[in-house]
Every structure is written in structure tokens, then in C-alpha cells.
Amino acid sequence: MVTVRIPTPLRSLTGGEEQVTASGETVRAVIEALEKNHPGIKDRLLDEKGVRRFVNLYLGDEDIRFLDGLDTKVKAGDELSIVPAIAGGR
């Protein structure tokens, strides 16, 4: 099982839970498992091109965009964090 850290804006989909568990061999498979238990979460994370532009997924401390993207392998005990990108400036 992989622990998935859920940001506040998506907790309405997880019954208020800040972390949930899911299984899968890749980040993509973990997201599919999340979707089964928490319908609607996949659409908030992915679009037809992959991970949505304003969503970052971290496996441990690494952004999956710098690994193998959605095909990044995961193992039991890993932590996947969903981090909404924050736009700043003046």
C-alpha cells in the first residue's frame, strides 16, 4: 500500500481524510485505485495529456515529472503527495 497525502481542496472527495492508502505498481495505477474508492479524484488530478498543469505529484521528495511521470514505479510504504501548484506574484 502507498500512502497518499490529500491537499485540503480535495478532502471533500476523501471524506475529509488528509491521507488515504491505495495500491498499485505505478503512480497511474495508484490514481486508478484512488478513483475507485474516491470517485472524482482522477478528474481533478489528470487530463487527457496527463497530470494537470496546476497539480504536482511527489513520490517522497521527488516530483514525478522528473522521474517516469505516471509510469513511475511505486512500492509498499511509499508516500505520494498531491500538491496543488500555487501561482503567486503581484
C-alpha positions as a Markdown table, in Angstrom:
| # | Residue | x | y | z |
|---|---|---|---|---|
| 1 | Met | 0.0 | 0.0 | 0.0 |
| 2 | Val | 1.0 | 3.5 | -0.8 |
| 3 | Thr | 0.1 | 6.4 | 1.5 |
| 4 | Val | -1.4 | 9.3 | -0.5 |
| 5 | Arg | -1.4 | 12.7 | 1.1 |
| 6 | Ile | -4.5 | 14.7 | 0.1 |
| 7 | Pro | -4.5 | 18.5 | 0.0 |
| 8 | Thr | -7.3 | 20.4 | 1.7 |
| 9 | Pro | -9.2 | 21.3 | -1.6 |
| 10 | Leu | -9.6 | 17.6 | -2.4 |
| 11 | Arg | -10.5 | 16.3 | 1.0 |
| 12 | Ser | -14.2 | 16.6 | 0.2 |
| 13 | Leu | -13.6 | 13.6 | -2.1 |
| 14 | Thr | -11.9 | 11.6 | 0.7 |
| 15 | Gly | -14.5 | 12.2 | 3.4 |
| 16 | Gly | -12.2 | 14.8 | 5.0 |
| 17 | Glu | -9.2 | 12.5 | 5.3 |
| 18 | Glu | -5.8 | 14.1 | 4.9 |
| 19 | Gln | -4.2 | 10.8 | 3.9 |
| 20 | Val | -5.6 | 7.6 | 2.4 |
| 21 | Thr | -3.9 | 4.4 | 1.1 |
| 22 | Ala | -4.1 | 2.8 | -2.3 |
| 23 | Ser | -2.3 | 0.0 | -4.0 |
| 24 | Gly | -0.7 | -0.2 | -7.4 |
| 25 | Glu | 2.7 | -0.7 | -9.1 |
| 26 | Thr | 2.9 | 2.7 | -10.7 |
| 27 | Val | 1.6 | 6.2 | -9.9 |
| 28 | Arg | -1.0 | 5.8 | -12.6 |
| 29 | Ala | -2.3 | 2.5 | -11.0 |
| 30 | Val | -2.4 | 4.2 | -7.6 |
| 31 | Ile | -4.6 | 7.0 | -9.1 |
| 32 | Glu | -6.9 | 4.4 | -10.7 |
| 33 | Ala | -7.2 | 2.7 | -7.3 |
| 34 | Leu | -7.9 | 6.1 | -5.6 |
| 35 | Glu | -10.6 | 6.8 | -8.2 |
| 36 | Lys | -12.4 | 3.5 | -7.3 |
| 37 | Asn | -12.5 | 4.5 | -3.6 |
| 38 | His | -12.9 | 8.2 | -4.1 |
| 39 | Pro | -14.8 | 8.9 | -7.3 |
| 40 | Gly | -14.0 | 12.2 | -9.0 |
| 41 | Ile | -10.4 | 12.5 | -7.7 |
| 42 | Lys | -8.9 | 11.3 | -11.0 |
| 43 | Asp | -10.5 | 14.1 | -13.0 |
| 44 | Arg | -9.1 | 16.6 | -10.5 |
| 45 | Leu | -5.6 | 15.2 | -11.0 |
| 46 | Leu | -5.4 | 14.2 | -14.6 |
| 47 | Asp | -6.5 | 15.5 | -18.0 |
| 48 | Glu | -6.1 | 14.0 | -21.5 |
| 49 | Lys | -2.4 | 15.0 | -21.5 |
| 50 | Gly | -1.5 | 13.5 | -18.1 |
| 51 | Val | -1.1 | 15.4 | -14.8 |
| 52 | Arg | -3.0 | 18.6 | -14.8 |
| 53 | Arg | -0.8 | 21.7 | -15.2 |
| 54 | Phe | -1.6 | 23.1 | -11.7 |
| 55 | Val | -1.1 | 19.8 | -9.9 |
| 56 | Asn | 2.2 | 18.4 | -8.7 |
| 57 | Leu | 2.6 | 14.8 | -7.6 |
| 58 | Tyr | 5.6 | 13.9 | -5.4 |
| 59 | Leu | 6.8 | 10.4 | -4.7 |
| 60 | Gly | 8.7 | 11.0 | -1.5 |
| 61 | Asp | 10.6 | 14.2 | -2.2 |
| 62 | Glu | 10.7 | 13.8 | -6.0 |
| 63 | Asp | 8.3 | 15.4 | -8.5 |
| 64 | Ile | 7.2 | 12.6 | -10.7 |
| 65 | Arg | 7.7 | 14.9 | -13.7 |
| 66 | Phe | 11.4 | 14.4 | -13.2 |
| 67 | Leu | 11.1 | 10.6 | -12.8 |
| 68 | Asp | 9.0 | 8.5 | -15.1 |
| 69 | Gly | 5.8 | 10.5 | -14.8 |
| 70 | Leu | 2.6 | 8.5 | -14.3 |
| 71 | Asp | 4.7 | 5.3 | -15.1 |
| 72 | Thr | 6.9 | 5.9 | -12.1 |
| 73 | Lys | 7.1 | 2.7 | -10.1 |
| 74 | Val | 5.9 | 2.7 | -6.5 |
| 75 | Lys | 6.4 | 0.2 | -3.7 |
| 76 | Ala | 4.7 | -0.6 | -0.4 |
| 77 | Gly | 5.4 | 2.1 | 2.1 |
| 78 | Asp | 6.0 | 4.9 | -0.4 |
| 79 | Glu | 4.3 | 8.2 | 0.1 |
| 80 | Leu | 2.6 | 10.0 | -2.8 |
| 81 | Ser | 1.8 | 13.7 | -2.1 |
| 82 | Ile | -0.7 | 15.7 | -4.2 |
| 83 | Val | 0.4 | 19.3 | -4.1 |
| 84 | Pro | -1.7 | 22.0 | -5.8 |
| 85 | Ala | 0.6 | 24.5 | -7.6 |
| 86 | Ile | 0.4 | 27.9 | -6.1 |
| 87 | Ala | 0.5 | 30.8 | -8.5 |
| 88 | Gly | 2.0 | 33.9 | -7.0 |
| 89 | Gly | 3.2 | 37.3 | -7.9 |
| 90 | Arg | 1.9 | 40.8 | -7.8 |
